[in-house]
Each structure stands twice: as C-alpha cells, then as structure tokens.
Amino acid sequence: MDGQVEITKKQFPRHKLFSRELPTLMYGFGDTSPPLSESVDVLEDILIDYINNVCIQAAKVSGRRSKVTVDDFKFVLRKDPKKLARVEELIAMNKEIETARSLF
C-alpha cells in the first residue's frame, strides 16, 4: 500500500434519516405539499450519497492523520464557493454562540 490509507465507501442501511426535514425543504423550493414519498426517498438517497462522498474525500485529504478536520472539508469544498461560504458562515456563527455561552 506504500504508505497510503485505503478509504472505502460503506453501504449504510436506509433509516429515513431526513424524512421529516426533506418534505419541508422540497415544499420551500416549489414542490407540492406534501411531496410524493418516492420523491423524498430519491432525494434522500442523493443527499446521503453526496454526504458520504464528501466525507470520503475529506478523509483522503487528511491522509495519515487520525482525525478529519474542518480544514479538510474546506479543502474539499474549495471549488464550490457557495458551499464554502456557507461552511465559513456556520463556523463563525458557532464561534459567536460559544462566546455568548461563555459570558453567561
């Protein structure tokens, strides 16, 4: 393996992880209320596959380190400015929340 860590995609059983949130999002983006369950299932499959692929890419970027860092995810998303900006916005909000909690 010449120093490389092999990262493989795992198949996860489907547990309807996003079955409550996706119909609301779909309606917000113009779908009917309630959307077809088949549409929700397809979108959930696409979403889980995307999240899994981004995590695998971030793990590959991390290399031999034992942990995947936020910077690894930022590196993976560097070519998508909207997603990268959202990640940075969420990091900034998280810092604000932590600061506010420490004050009280």
Phi and psi restraints in degrees (range 20) as a CNS / XPLOR table:
assign (resid 1 and name C) (resid 2 and name N)
       (resid 2 and name CA) (resid 2 and name C) 1.0 40.3 20.0 2
assign (resid 2 and name N) (resid 2 and name CA)
       (resid 2 and name C) (resid 3 and name N) 1.0 52.0 20.0 2
assign (resid 2 and name C) (resid 3 and name N)
       (resid 3 and name CA) (resid 3 and name C) 1.0 82.5 20.0 2
assign (resid 3 and name N) (resid 3 and name CA)
       (resid 3 and name C) (resid 4 and name N) 1.0 -2.4 20.0 2
assign (resid 3 and name C) (resid 4 and name N)
       (resid 4 and name CA) (resid 4 and name C) 1.0 -93.6 20.0 2
assign (resid 4 and name N) (resid 4 and name CA)
       (resid 4 and name C) (resid 5 and name N) 1.0 142.8 20.0 2
assign (resid 4 and name C) (resid 5 and name N)
       (resid 5 and name CA) (resid 5 and name C) 1.0 -95.0 20.0 2
assign (resid 5 and name N) (resid 5 and name CA)
       (resid 5 and name C) (resid 6 and name N) 1.0 129.3 20.0 2
assign (resid 5 and name C) (resid 6 and name N)
       (resid 6 and name CA) (resid 6 and name C) 1.0 -87.5 20.0 2
assign (resid 6 and name N) (resid 6 and name CA)
       (resid 6 and name C) (resid 7 and name N) 1.0 127.7 20.0 2
assign (resid 6 and name C) (resid 7 and name N)
       (resid 7 and name CA) (resid 7 and name C) 1.0 -118.2 20.0 2
assign (resid 7 and name N) (resid 7 and name CA)
       (resid 7 and name C) (resid 8 and name N) 1.0 123.0 20.0 2
assign (resid 7 and name C) (resid 8 and name N)
       (resid 8 and name CA) (resid 8 and name C) 1.0 -118.6 20.0 2
assign (resid 8 and name N) (resid 8 and name CA)
       (resid 8 and name C) (resid 9 and name N) 1.0 158.0 20.0 2
assign (resid 8 and name C) (resid 9 and name N)
       (resid 9 and name CA) (resid 9 and name C) 1.0 -83.3 20.0 2
assign (resid 9 and name N) (resid 9 and name CA)
       (resid 9 and name C) (resid 10 and name N) 1.0 128.5 20.0 2
assign (resid 9 and name C) (resid 10 and name N)
       (resid 10 and name CA) (resid 10 and name C) 1.0 -96.2 20.0 2
assign (resid 10 and name N) (resid 10 and name CA)
       (resid 10 and name C) (resid 11 and name N) 1.0 144.6 20.0 2
assign (resid 10 and name C) (resid 11 and name N)
       (resid 11 and name CA) (resid 11 and name C) 1.0 -90.9 20.0 2
assign (resid 11 and name N) (resid 11 and name CA)
       (resid 11 and name C) (resid 12 and name N) 1.0 122.7 20.0 2
assign (resid 11 and name C) (resid 12 and name N)
       (resid 12 and name CA) (resid 12 and name C) 1.0 -103.7 20.0 2
assign (resid 12 and name N) (resid 12 and name CA)
       (resid 12 and name C) (resid 13 and name N) 1.0 139.5 20.0 2
assign (resid 12 and name C) (resid 13 and name N)
       (resid 13 and name CA) (resid 13 and name C) 1.0 -66.7 20.0 2
assign (resid 13 and name N) (resid 13 and name CA)
       (resid 13 and name C) (resid 14 and name N) 1.0 145.8 20.0 2
assign (resid 13 and name C) (resid 14 and name N)
       (resid 14 and name CA) (resid 14 and name C) 1.0 -78.1 20.0 2
assign (resid 14 and name N) (resid 14 and name CA)
       (resid 14 and name C) (resid 15 and name N) 1.0 121.4 20.0 2
assign (resid 14 and name C) (resid 15 and name N)
       (resid 15 and name CA) (resid 15 and name C) 1.0 -120.5 20.0 2
assign (resid 15 and name N) (resid 15 and name CA)
       (resid 15 and name C) (resid 16 and name N) 1.0 16.8 20.0 2
assign (resid 15 and name C) (resid 16 and name N)
       (resid 16 and name CA) (resid 16 and name C) 1.0 52.9 20.0 2
assign (resid 16 and name N) (resid 16 and name CA)
       (resid 16 and name C) (resid 17 and name N) 1.0 58.0 20.0 2
assign (resid 16 and name C) (resid 17 and name N)
       (resid 17 and name CA) (resid 17 and name C) 1.0 -64.4 20.0 2
assign (resid 17 and name N) (resid 17 and name CA)
       (resid 17 and name C) (resid 18 and name N) 1.0 -34.3 20.0 2
assign (resid 17 and name C) (resid 18 and name N)
       (resid 18 and name CA) (resid 18 and name C) 1.0 -117.2 20.0 2
assign (resid 18 and name N) (resid 18 and name CA)
       (resid 18 and name C) (resid 19 and name N) 1.0 24.4 20.0 2
assign (resid 18 and name C) (resid 19 and name N)
       (resid 19 and name CA) (resid 19 and name C) 1.0 -67.3 20.0 2
assign (resid 19 and name N) (resid 19 and name CA)
       (resid 19 and name C) (resid 20 and name N) 1.0 -22.7 20.0 2
assign (resid 19 and name C) (resid 20 and name N)
       (resid 20 and name CA) (resid 20 and name C) 1.0 -86.2 20.0 2
assign (resid 20 and name N) (resid 20 and name CA)
       (resid 20 and name C) (resid 21 and name N) 1.0 -36.3 20.0 2
assign (resid 20 and name C) (resid 21 and name N)
       (resid 21 and name CA) (resid 21 and name C) 1.0 -83.3 20.0 2
assign (resid 21 and name N) (resid 21 and name CA)
       (resid 21 and name C) (resid 22 and name N) 1.0 -37.9 20.0 2
assign (resid 21 and name C) (resid 22 and name N)
       (resid 22 and name CA) (resid 22 and name C) 1.0 -62.1 20.0 2
assign (resid 22 and name N) (resid 22 and name CA)
       (resid 22 and name C) (resid 23 and name N) 1.0 -42.8 20.0 2
assign (resid 22 and name C) (resid 23 and name N)
       (resid 23 and name CA) (resid 23 and name C) 1.0 -59.0 20.0 2
assign (resid 23 and name N) (resid 23 and name CA)
       (resid 23 and name C) (resid 24 and name N) 1.0 -37.5 20.0 2
assign (resid 23 and name C) (resid 24 and name N)
       (resid 24 and name CA) (resid 24 and name C) 1.0 -66.4 20.0 2
assign (resid 24 and name N) (resid 24 and name CA)
       (resid 24 and name C) (resid 25 and name N) 1.0 -44.1 20.0 2
assign (resid 24 and name C) (resid 25 and name N)
       (resid 25 and name CA) (resid 25 and name C) 1.0 -63.1 20.0 2
assign (resid 25 and name N) (resid 25 and name CA)
       (resid 25 and name C) (resid 26 and name N) 1.0 -42.1 20.0 2
assign (resid 25 and name C) (resid 26 and name N)
       (resid 26 and name CA) (resid 26 and name C) 1.0 -63.6 20.0 2
assign (resid 26 and name N) (resid 26 and name CA)
       (resid 26 and name C) (resid 27 and name N) 1.0 -41.5 20.0 2
assign (resid 26 and name C) (resid 27 and name N)
       (resid 27 and name CA) (resid 27 and name C) 1.0 -64.4 20.0 2
assign (resid 27 and name N) (resid 27 and name CA)
       (resid 27 and name C) (resid 28 and name N) 1.0 -40.0 20.0 2
assign (resid 27 and name C) (resid 28 and name N)
       (resid 28 and name CA) (resid 28 and name C) 1.0 -63.4 20.0 2
assign (resid 28 and name N) (resid 28 and name CA)
       (resid 28 and name C) (resid 29 and name N) 1.0 -26.6 20.0 2
assign (resid 28 and name C) (resid 29 and name N)
       (resid 29 and name CA) (resid 29 and name C) 1.0 -100.0 20.0 2
assign (resid 29 and name N) (resid 29 and name CA)
       (resid 29 and name C) (resid 30 and name N) 1.0 14.9 20.0 2
assign (resid 29 and name C) (resid 30 and name N)
       (resid 30 and name CA) (resid 30 and name C) 1.0 109.0 20.0 2
assign (resid 30 and name N) (resid 30 and name CA)
       (resid 30 and name C) (resid 31 and name N) 1.0 2.9 20.0 2
assign (resid 30 and name C) (resid 31 and name N)
       (resid 31 and name CA) (resid 31 and name C) 1.0 -80.3 20.0 2
assign (resid 31 and name N) (resid 31 and name CA)
       (resid 31 and name C) (resid 32 and name N) 1.0 171.5 20.0 2
assign (resid 31 and name C) (resid 32 and name N)
       (resid 32 and name CA) (resid 32 and name C) 1.0 -74.0 20.0 2
assign (resid 32 and name N) (resid 32 and name CA)
       (resid 32 and name C) (resid 33 and name N) 1.0 164.0 20.0 2
assign (resid 32 and name C) (resid 33 and name N)
       (resid 33 and name CA) (resid 33 and name C) 1.0 -115.2 20.0 2
assign (resid 33 and name N) (resid 33 and name CA)
       (resid 33 and name C) (resid 34 and name N) 1.0 119.9 20.0 2
assign (resid 33 and name C) (resid 34 and name N)
       (resid 34 and name CA) (resid 34 and name C) 1.0 -79.2 20.0 2
assign (resid 34 and name N) (resid 34 and name CA)
       (resid 34 and name C) (resid 35 and name N) 1.0 150.6 20.0 2
assign (resid 34 and name C) (resid 35 and name N)
       (resid 35 and name CA) (resid 35 and name C) 1.0 -71.0 20.0 2
assign (resid 35 and name N) (resid 35 and name CA)
       (resid 35 and name C) (resid 36 and name N) 1.0 161.3 20.0 2
assign (resid 35 and name C) (resid 36 and name N)
       (resid 36 and name CA) (resid 36 and name C) 1.0 -61.7 20.0 2
assign (resid 36 and name N) (resid 36 and name CA)
       (resid 36 and name C) (resid 37 and name N) 1.0 140.8 20.0 2
assign (resid 36 and name C) (resid 37 and name N)
       (resid 37 and name CA) (resid 37 and name C) 1.0 -63.5 20.0 2
assign (resid 37 and name N) (resid 37 and name CA)
       (resid 37 and name C) (resid 38 and name N) 1.0 -30.2 20.0 2
assign (resid 37 and name C) (resid 38 and name N)
       (resid 38 and name CA) (resid 38 and name C) 1.0 -66.0 20.0 2
assign (resid 38 and name N) (resid 38 and name CA)
       (resid 38 and name C) (resid 39 and name N) 1.0 -37.6 20.0 2
assign (resid 38 and name C) (resid 39 and name N)
       (resid 39 and name CA) (resid 39 and name C) 1.0 -65.9 20.0 2
assign (resid 39 and name N) (resid 39 and name CA)
       (resid 39 and name C) (resid 40 and name N) 1.0 -41.7 20.0 2
assign (resid 39 and name C) (resid 40 and name N)
       (resid 40 and name CA) (resid 40 and name C) 1.0 -63.3 20.0 2
assign (resid 40 and name N) (resid 40 and name CA)
       (resid 40 and name C) (resid 41 and name N) 1.0 -41.6 20.0 2
assign (resid 40 and name C) (resid 41 and name N)
       (resid 41 and name CA) (resid 41 and name C) 1.0 -63.7 20.0 2
assign (resid 41 and name N) (resid 41 and name CA)
       (resid 41 and name C) (resid 42 and name N) 1.0 -42.7 20.0 2
assign (resid 41 and name C) (resid 42 and name N)
       (resid 42 and name CA) (resid 42 and name C) 1.0 -65.1 20.0 2
assign (resid 42 and name N) (resid 42 and name CA)
       (resid 42 and name C) (resid 43 and name N) 1.0 -45.0 20.0 2
assign (resid 42 and name C) (resid 43 and name N)
       (resid 43 and name CA) (resid 43 and name C) 1.0 -63.7 20.0 2
assign (resid 43 and name N) (resid 43 and name CA)
       (resid 43 and name C) (resid 44 and name N) 1.0 -37.9 20.0 2
assign (resid 43 and name C) (resid 44 and name N)
       (resid 44 and name CA) (resid 44 and name C) 1.0 -64.8 20.0 2
assign (resid 44 and name N) (resid 44 and name CA)
       (resid 44 and name C) (resid 45 and name N) 1.0 -40.9 20.0 2
assign (resid 44 and name C) (resid 45 and name N)
       (resid 45 and name CA) (resid 45 and name C) 1.0 -61.0 20.0 2
assign (resid 45 and name N) (resid 45 and name CA)
       (resid 45 and name C) (resid 46 and name N) 1.0 -43.9 20.0 2
assign (resid 45 and name C) (resid 46 and name N)
       (resid 46 and name CA) (resid 46 and name C) 1.0 -63.2 20.0 2
assign (resid 46 and name N) (resid 46 and name CA)
       (resid 46 and name C) (resid 47 and name N) 1.0 -43.6 20.0 2
assign (resid 46 and name C) (resid 47 and name N)
       (resid 47 and name CA) (resid 47 and name C) 1.0 -63.7 20.0 2
assign (resid 47 and name N) (resid 47 and name CA)
       (resid 47 and name C) (resid 48 and name N) 1.0 -46.1 20.0 2
assign (resid 47 and name C) (resid 48 and name N)
       (resid 48 and name CA) (resid 48 and name C) 1.0 -64.2 20.0 2
assign (resid 48 and name N) (resid 48 and name CA)
       (resid 48 and name C) (resid 49 and name N) 1.0 -40.2 20.0 2
assign (resid 48 and name C) (resid 49 and name N)
       (resid 49 and name CA) (resid 49 and name C) 1.0 -63.8 20.0 2
assign (resid 49 and name N) (resid 49 and name CA)
       (resid 49 and name C) (resid 50 and name N) 1.0 -42.2 20.0 2
assign (resid 49 and name C) (resid 50 and name N)
       (resid 50 and name CA) (resid 50 and name C) 1.0 -63.6 20.0 2
assign (resid 50 and name N) (resid 50 and name CA)
       (resid 50 and name C) (resid 51 and name N) 1.0 -46.9 20.0 2
assign (resid 50 and name C) (resid 51 and name N)
       (resid 51 and name CA) (resid 51 and name C) 1.0 -61.2 20.0 2
assign (resid 51 and name N) (resid 51 and name CA)
       (resid 51 and name C) (resid 52 and name N) 1.0 -42.4 20.0 2
assign (resid 51 and name C) (resid 52 and name N)
       (resid 52 and name CA) (resid 52 and name C) 1.0 -62.5 20.0 2
assign (resid 52 and name N) (resid 52 and name CA)
       (resid 52 and name C) (resid 53 and name N) 1.0 -44.1 20.0 2
assign (resid 52 and name C) (resid 53 and name N)
       (resid 53 and name CA) (resid 53 and name C) 1.0 -64.9 20.0 2
assign (resid 53 and name N) (resid 53 and name CA)
       (resid 53 and name C) (resid 54 and name N) 1.0 -41.2 20.0 2
assign (resid 53 and name C) (resid 54 and name N)
       (resid 54 and name CA) (resid 54 and name C) 1.0 -64.3 20.0 2
assign (resid 54 and name N) (resid 54 and name CA)
       (resid 54 and name C) (resid 55 and name N) 1.0 -40.6 20.0 2
assign (resid 54 and name C) (resid 55 and name N)
       (resid 55 and name CA) (resid 55 and name C) 1.0 -65.4 20.0 2
assign (resid 55 and name N) (resid 55 and name CA)
       (resid 55 and name C) (resid 56 and name N) 1.0 -39.6 20.0 2
assign (resid 55 and name C) (resid 56 and name N)
       (resid 56 and name CA) (resid 56 and name C) 1.0 -64.5 20.0 2
assign (resid 56 and name N) (resid 56 and name CA)
       (resid 56 and name C) (resid 57 and name N) 1.0 -43.4 20.0 2
assign (resid 56 and name C) (resid 57 and name N)
       (resid 57 and name CA) (resid 57 and name C) 1.0 -62.3 20.0 2
assign (resid 57 and name N) (resid 57 and name CA)
       (resid 57 and name C) (resid 58 and name N) 1.0 -41.7 20.0 2
assign (resid 57 and name C) (resid 58 and name N)
       (resid 58 and name CA) (resid 58 and name C) 1.0 -64.9 20.0 2
assign (resid 58 and name N) (resid 58 and name CA)
       (resid 58 and name C) (resid 59 and name N) 1.0 -38.3 20.0 2
assign (resid 58 and name C) (resid 59 and name N)
       (resid 59 and name CA) (resid 59 and name C) 1.0 -66.4 20.0 2
assign (resid 59 and name N) (resid 59 and name CA)
       (resid 59 and name C) (resid 60 and name N) 1.0 -37.0 20.0 2
assign (resid 59 and name C) (resid 60 and name N)
       (resid 60 and name CA) (resid 60 and name C) 1.0 -66.8 20.0 2
assign (resid 60 and name N) (resid 60 and name CA)
       (resid 60 and name C) (resid 61 and name N) 1.0 -37.5 20.0 2
assign (resid 60 and name C) (resid 61 and name N)
       (resid 61 and name CA) (resid 61 and name C) 1.0 -65.5 20.0 2
assign (resid 61 and name N) (resid 61 and name CA)
       (resid 61 and name C) (resid 62 and name N) 1.0 -36.7 20.0 2
assign (resid 61 and name C) (resid 62 and name N)
       (resid 62 and name CA) (resid 62 and name C) 1.0 -67.1 20.0 2
assign (resid 62 and name N) (resid 62 and name CA)
       (resid 62 and name C) (resid 63 and name N) 1.0 -21.7 20.0 2
assign (resid 62 and name C) (resid 63 and name N)
       (resid 63 and name CA) (resid 63 and name C) 1.0 66.5 20.0 2
assign (resid 63 and name N) (resid 63 and name CA)
       (resid 63 and name C) (resid 64 and name N) 1.0 -125.5 20.0 2
assign (resid 63 and name C) (resid 64 and name N)
       (resid 64 and name CA) (resid 64 and name C) 1.0 -86.1 20.0 2
assign (resid 64 and name N) (resid 64 and name CA)
       (resid 64 and name C) (resid 65 and name N) 1.0 -6.3 20.0 2
assign (resid 64 and name C) (resid 65 and name N)
       (resid 65 and name CA) (resid 65 and name C) 1.0 -63.7 20.0 2
assign (resid 65 and name N) (resid 65 and name CA)
       (resid 65 and name C) (resid 66 and name N) 1.0 150.1 20.0 2
assign (resid 65 and name C) (resid 66 and name N)
       (resid 66 and name CA) (resid 66 and name C) 1.0 -80.2 20.0 2
assign (resid 66 and name N) (resid 66 and name CA)
       (resid 66 and name C) (resid 67 and name N) 1.0 -16.3 20.0 2
assign (resid 66 and name C) (resid 67 and name N)
       (resid 67 and name CA) (resid 67 and name C) 1.0 -123.2 20.0 2
assign (resid 67 and name N) (resid 67 and name CA)
       (resid 67 and name C) (resid 68 and name N) 1.0 148.1 20.0 2
assign (resid 67 and name C) (resid 68 and name N)
       (resid 68 and name CA) (resid 68 and name C) 1.0 -93.4 20.0 2
assign (resid 68 and name N) (resid 68 and name CA)
       (resid 68 and name C) (resid 69 and name N) 1.0 129.6 20.0 2
assign (resid 68 and name C) (resid 69 and name N)
       (resid 69 and name CA) (resid 69 and name C) 1.0 -104.3 20.0 2
assign (resid 69 and name N) (resid 69 and name CA)
       (resid 69 and name C) (resid 70 and name N) 1.0 170.4 20.0 2
assign (resid 69 and name C) (resid 70 and name N)
       (resid 70 and name CA) (resid 70 and name C) 1.0 -62.2 20.0 2
assign (resid 70 and name N) (resid 70 and name CA)
       (resid 70 and name C) (resid 71 and name N) 1.0 -35.9 20.0 2
assign (resid 70 and name C) (resid 71 and name N)
       (resid 71 and name CA) (resid 71 and name C) 1.0 -62.7 20.0 2
assign (resid 71 and name N) (resid 71 and name CA)
       (resid 71 and name C) (resid 72 and name N) 1.0 -31.9 20.0 2
assign (resid 71 and name C) (resid 72 and name N)
       (resid 72 and name CA) (resid 72 and name C) 1.0 -64.6 20.0 2
assign (resid 72 and name N) (resid 72 and name CA)
       (resid 72 and name C) (resid 73 and name N) 1.0 -42.3 20.0 2
assign (resid 72 and name C) (resid 73 and name N)
       (resid 73 and name CA) (resid 73 and name C) 1.0 -67.0 20.0 2
assign (resid 73 and name N) (resid 73 and name CA)
       (resid 73 and name C) (resid 74 and name N) 1.0 -39.3 20.0 2
assign (resid 73 and name C) (resid 74 and name N)
       (resid 74 and name CA) (resid 74 and name C) 1.0 -63.2 20.0 2
assign (resid 74 and name N) (resid 74 and name CA)
       (resid 74 and name C) (resid 75 and name N) 1.0 -36.8 20.0 2
assign (resid 74 and name C) (resid 75 and name N)
       (resid 75 and name CA) (resid 75 and name C) 1.0 -65.9 20.0 2
assign (resid 75 and name N) (resid 75 and name CA)
       (resid 75 and name C) (resid 76 and name N) 1.0 -41.4 20.0 2
assign (resid 75 and name C) (resid 76 and name N)
       (resid 76 and name CA) (resid 76 and name C) 1.0 -63.9 20.0 2
assign (resid 76 and name N) (resid 76 and name CA)
       (resid 76 and name C) (resid 77 and name N) 1.0 -37.5 20.0 2
assign (resid 76 and name C) (resid 77 and name N)
       (resid 77 and name CA) (resid 77 and name C) 1.0 -91.3 20.0 2
assign (resid 77 and name N) (resid 77 and name CA)
       (resid 77 and name C) (resid 78 and name N) 1.0 8.8 20.0 2
assign (resid 77 and name C) (resid 78 and name N)
       (resid 78 and name CA) (resid 78 and name C) 1.0 -61.1 20.0 2
assign (resid 78 and name N) (resid 78 and name CA)
       (resid 78 and name C) (resid 79 and name N) 1.0 -26.1 20.0 2
assign (resid 78 and name C) (resid 79 and name N)
       (resid 79 and name CA) (resid 79 and name C) 1.0 -89.6 20.0 2
assign (resid 79 and name N) (resid 79 and name CA)
       (resid 79 and name C) (resid 80 and name N) 1.0 -2.6 20.0 2
assign (resid 79 and name C) (resid 80 and name N)
       (resid 80 and name CA) (resid 80 and name C) 1.0 -116.9 20.0 2
assign (resid 80 and name N) (resid 80 and name CA)
       (resid 80 and name C) (resid 81 and name N) 1.0 93.6 20.0 2
assign (resid 80 and name C) (resid 81 and name N)
       (resid 81 and name CA) (resid 81 and name C) 1.0 -61.9 20.0 2
assign (resid 81 and name N) (resid 81 and name CA)
       (resid 81 and name C) (resid 82 and name N) 1.0 -32.7 20.0 2
assign (resid 81 and name C) (resid 82 and name N)
       (resid 82 and name CA) (resid 82 and name C) 1.0 -66.7 20.0 2
assign (resid 82 and name N) (resid 82 and name CA)
       (resid 82 and name C) (resid 83 and name N) 1.0 -45.3 20.0 2
assign (resid 82 and name C) (resid 83 and name N)
       (resid 83 and name CA) (resid 83 and name C) 1.0 -69.0 20.0 2
assign (resid 83 and name N) (resid 83 and name CA)
       (resid 83 and name C) (resid 84 and name N) 1.0 -39.4 20.0 2
assign (resid 83 and name C) (resid 84 and name N)
       (resid 84 and name CA) (resid 84 and name C) 1.0 -64.3 20.0 2
assign (resid 84 and name N) (resid 84 and name CA)
       (resid 84 and name C) (resid 85 and name N) 1.0 -41.5 20.0 2
assign (resid 84 and name C) (resid 85 and name N)
       (resid 85 and name CA) (resid 85 and name C) 1.0 -63.3 20.0 2
assign (resid 85 and name N) (resid 85 and name CA)
       (resid 85 and name C) (resid 86 and name N) 1.0 -38.6 20.0 2
assign (resid 85 and name C) (resid 86 and name N)
       (resid 86 and name CA) (resid 86 and name C) 1.0 -66.3 20.0 2
assign (resid 86 and name N) (resid 86 and name CA)
       (resid 86 and name C) (resid 87 and name N) 1.0 -40.5 20.0 2
assign (resid 86 and name C) (resid 87 and name N)
       (resid 87 and name CA) (resid 87 and name C) 1.0 -61.1 20.0 2
assign (resid 87 and name N) (resid 87 and name CA)
       (resid 87 and name C) (resid 88 and name N) 1.0 -46.1 20.0 2
assign (resid 87 and name C) (resid 88 and name N)
       (resid 88 and name CA) (resid 88 and name C) 1.0 -65.7 20.0 2
assign (resid 88 and name N) (resid 88 and name CA)
       (resid 88 and name C) (resid 89 and name N) 1.0 -35.8 20.0 2
assign (resid 88 and name C) (resid 89 and name N)
       (resid 89 and name CA) (resid 89 and name C) 1.0 -64.6 20.0 2
assign (resid 89 and name N) (resid 89 and name CA)
       (resid 89 and name C) (resid 90 and name N) 1.0 -42.9 20.0 2
assign (resid 89 and name C) (resid 90 and name N)
       (resid 90 and name CA) (resid 90 and name C) 1.0 -66.0 20.0 2
assign (resid 90 and name N) (resid 90 and name CA)
       (resid 90 and name C) (resid 91 and name N) 1.0 -36.0 20.0 2
assign (resid 90 and name C) (resid 91 and name N)
       (resid 91 and name CA) (resid 91 and name C) 1.0 -65.4 20.0 2
assign (resid 91 and name N) (resid 91 and name CA)
       (resid 91 and name C) (resid 92 and name N) 1.0 -42.9 20.0 2
assign (resid 91 and name C) (resid 92 and name N)
       (resid 92 and name CA) (resid 92 and name C) 1.0 -64.1 20.0 2
assign (resid 92 and name N) (resid 92 and name CA)
       (resid 92 and name C) (resid 93 and name N) 1.0 -42.2 20.0 2
assign (resid 92 and name C) (resid 93 and name N)
       (resid 93 and name CA) (resid 93 and name C) 1.0 -63.0 20.0 2
assign (resid 93 and name N) (resid 93 and name CA)
       (resid 93 and name C) (resid 94 and name N) 1.0 -39.3 20.0 2
assign (resid 93 and name C) (resid 94 and name N)
       (resid 94 and name CA) (resid 94 and name C) 1.0 -63.3 20.0 2
assign (resid 94 and name N) (resid 94 and name CA)
       (resid 94 and name C) (resid 95 and name N) 1.0 -40.2 20.0 2
assign (resid 94 and name C) (resid 95 and name N)
       (resid 95 and name CA) (resid 95 and name C) 1.0 -64.2 20.0 2
assign (resid 95 and name N) (resid 95 and name CA)
       (resid 95 and name C) (resid 96 and name N) 1.0 -40.2 20.0 2
assign (resid 95 and name C) (resid 96 and name N)
       (resid 96 and name CA) (resid 96 and name C) 1.0 -62.6 20.0 2
assign (resid 96 and name N) (resid 96 and name CA)
       (resid 96 and name C) (resid 97 and name N) 1.0 -42.7 20.0 2
assign (resid 96 and name C) (resid 97 and name N)
       (resid 97 and name CA) (resid 97 and name C) 1.0 -63.9 20.0 2
assign (resid 97 and name N) (resid 97 and name CA)
       (resid 97 and name C) (resid 98 and name N) 1.0 -43.4 20.0 2
assign (resid 97 and name C) (resid 98 and name N)
       (resid 98 and name CA) (resid 98 and name C) 1.0 -63.2 20.0 2
assign (resid 98 and name N) (resid 98 and name CA)
       (resid 98 and name C) (resid 99 and name N) 1.0 -39.2 20.0 2
assign (resid 98 and name C) (resid 99 and name N)
       (resid 99 and name CA) (resid 99 and name C) 1.0 -65.0 20.0 2
assign (resid 99 and name N) (resid 99 and name CA)
       (resid 99 and name C) (resid 100 and name N) 1.0 -43.3 20.0 2
assign (resid 99 and name C) (resid 100 and name N)
       (resid 100 and name CA) (resid 100 and name C) 1.0 -65.4 20.0 2
assign (resid 100 and name N) (resid 100 and name CA)
       (resid 100 and name C) (resid 101 and name N) 1.0 -37.9 20.0 2
assign (resid 100 and name C) (resid 101 and name N)
       (resid 101 and name CA) (resid 101 and name C) 1.0 -66.2 20.0 2
assign (resid 101 and name N) (resid 101 and name CA)
       (resid 101 and name C) (resid 102 and name N) 1.0 -37.3 20.0 2
assign (resid 101 and name C) (resid 102 and name N)
       (resid 102 and name CA) (resid 102 and name C) 1.0 -70.1 20.0 2
assign (resid 102 and name N) (resid 102 and name CA)
       (resid 102 and name C) (resid 103 and name N) 1.0 -22.5 20.0 2
assign (resid 102 and name C) (resid 103 and name N)
       (resid 103 and name CA) (resid 103 and name C) 1.0 -76.6 20.0 2
assign (resid 103 and name N) (resid 103 and name CA)
       (resid 103 and name C) (resid 104 and name N) 1.0 -24.8 20.0 2
